[in-house]
Amino acid sequence: MSVRFAFLTLAGAIVALGLSVAAVSLTQGLIDQAIAFAWPSLGAALAAGLAWPAVRNSSAA
């Protein structure tokens, strides 16, 4: 499995998990908790996306 595919899968799993927990929190009326779970998952995916070019360049060398 390529490293890029692993990063993409990891980012997708982090976002899906965070948004799923946020959705469950919203259904229970816990808006603050939903926000607290949603933003870090999106931030982690953004960090993985920013690290992606560095991984691509390091694997080519």
C-alpha positions, 0 to 999 in steps of 0.5 A: 500500500502506498504512503499517500493512500495510507495518509488519505485513508487516515485523514478520512477515518479521523474526519468520519470519526470526529463528525460521527461523534459530533452528530451523536452529540447534536442529536442529544442536544449537546451543541458545545460537545459537538463543536468540541469533537468536530473541529479537532477532527477537521484540524487533524485532517488538514494537518495530514493534508499539509504533511502529504506533499512532504511525504510525497517528496520524501518517498521519491528520494 
